[in-house]
């Protein structure tokens, strides 16, 4: 019985990165139509375009190693993304929860590309390490764009929930009195 090599592990992670991007693509397809805020929808649409470019680049890197995407991994994560899409359509508070879900997906991709980049360098594949670095920068840029929109998304979510007035961004309010029964009505 032979032991796996760093090349074997690296190629598995390259397939994992592809499956994760397929998951993100499918999940974004479900989140975009119900995003609830044009600013979020535009951001998610742009990220979906990046995701599709990432998929093509990963497929090129797999082909360079005479490999293909893993159909079982791609299919399994696609099914999970479809479940996310069904949940997105039935729940309330679309903007905030969609942003949270997209932000989580983006950070999963950040972790995946960090790992892939490190493995590619150790396996001696500078081209894949460069692809991972570019994709990592894209993912972090999208996460930063979401970071800039949290107050806007919260306002949209509050309006969607029927809250007609809320303290403006930057206002601090202690929840201690609220938890102790001193709720303001």
N, C-alpha and C positions, 0 to 999 in steps of 0.2 A: 504494500500500500504506500503510495507516494504522498508526501505532505504538500499542502498548498504552498505556492510561492507568493511573493509580494505581487508579482504580475497577476496571478489568479485573483487575489484579493482586490487589487486595483481595478481589474476588469469587472468584477462583481459590483464594485462601487460606481463604476461608470454606468453600468446598466441600472443601478439604483437611482442615480441622478436623472437618467432618462425617465424612469418610471415616476419619480417625484414630479418632474416637469409635466408629464402627461396628466398626473393628478391635478396639479395647479391649473393647467389649461382647462380641464373639464370642470373643476370647481369654479374657476372664474367665469366660465360660460354660464353657470347656474347663478352666480352672484350678480353679474352685471345687469340682467334685466330687472332685478328687484332691488337694486342698490339704494334707491330712495333719495339720493342727492346727486345732481349732475356732476358735482366736483368729484365725488367718489366714483361714479360710473366712468367718467373720463379717465381717471387715474387707473382704474381696473382694466379698461379697454386698452390703454397704452401698455400696461403690464402684460396683458395677454399677448399683444404683438411681440413684446420682448420674449415672452415664454416660448412662443412658436419659433422665433429665431434661435433661442437656446436649444430647443429640441433638434432643429436642423444641424446645429453645430455639434451636439452630442452624437447624433447619428453619424456625422462625418468622422468623429473620433472613434466611434465603435467600428466603423468600416475600415479605418486605418489599422485596426487590430484584427481584421477579419472576423468581427463579431457583429451581432445584431441586437436590437433591443430585446429585452426579455418579455415575451408575450404574457406569461403568467403574472409577472410583477406589474406590467402595464395594465392588464385587465383587472387585477385585484384592486389596485389603487383607483382605477376608473370607476369601479363599482362603489367604492367609498365616496368618491367625489359626487356621484349621482345621488347618493343618500344625503350628502351635504346639500345638494341642490334642492331636493324635496323638502328638507328642513327649512331652507331659506325661503321657500315659497309660502310656507304655512305660518311662520312665526311673525310676531310683531317686532317693532323696534329695528327695522331693516338697516338703516344707515349705520348705527353704532355697532350692531352685532355683525353686520357684513364687513365693516372695517376691521373689527376684532378678528374675524375669521380670516380675512385676506392677510392681515398683519401676521397672524400665526403661520399661514402658509408661506409667506415670504421669509419668515425667520427659519422655518424648516429648510427652505432652499438655501438660506445663508449657511446653516450648519452643514448641509450636504455638500455645498461647494467648498467650504473650508476643508472638510475631510478629503474630498476628491482632489483638491489642489495639493494638499500635503502628500497624499498617496501617489499622485502623478509624479511629483518631484522625486520621491523616494524610489519610484519604479523607473525613473529616468525618462519620462515622457514629458518633455518641456512644452510640447504643443498643447497637450491636454491641460497642463498646469496653467498655461496662458489663457486657454478657454475658460477654465474654472475661475481665474482671477477676473476676467472681464464680466462673466456672469455674476460673480460675487459683487462686483461694483454696481451692476444694474439692480440687483436685489436690494442692496443697501440704500441706493438712491430712491427706490420706490418706498422702502420702509421710512426713510426720512420725509418723503412727501406726505405719507400718511400721518407721521408725527406732527406735521405742520397743520393738519386738518382736524385734530381731535375735538377742539372746541366747536367748530362748525358742525361736525358730525353729531356731537352731543346735542347741539341745538336742534338739529333736524330730528333726532331721535326723541327728544323731549316733546317737540311739537306733534310728532307722530303718535306719541303716547297720550296726547291731550293736555300736556302741561303748558299752560298759557303764559306763565311768568316764572322765571328762574333767575337767581343771581347771575350777573354777567361774569364772563371769564375773568379770572384773577381774583375773584372774591373768595375769601375763606370763611367758612362757617363751621362751627363745631357741631359734630354729630352727637356729642356727649349728652346734651340736653334733649335731643330727639330720642335717643336710646333710653333715657331715663323717664320718658313719658311727657316731656315738655314740648310736645309737637306743636308747631305753629299751624294754625288752621286758616 
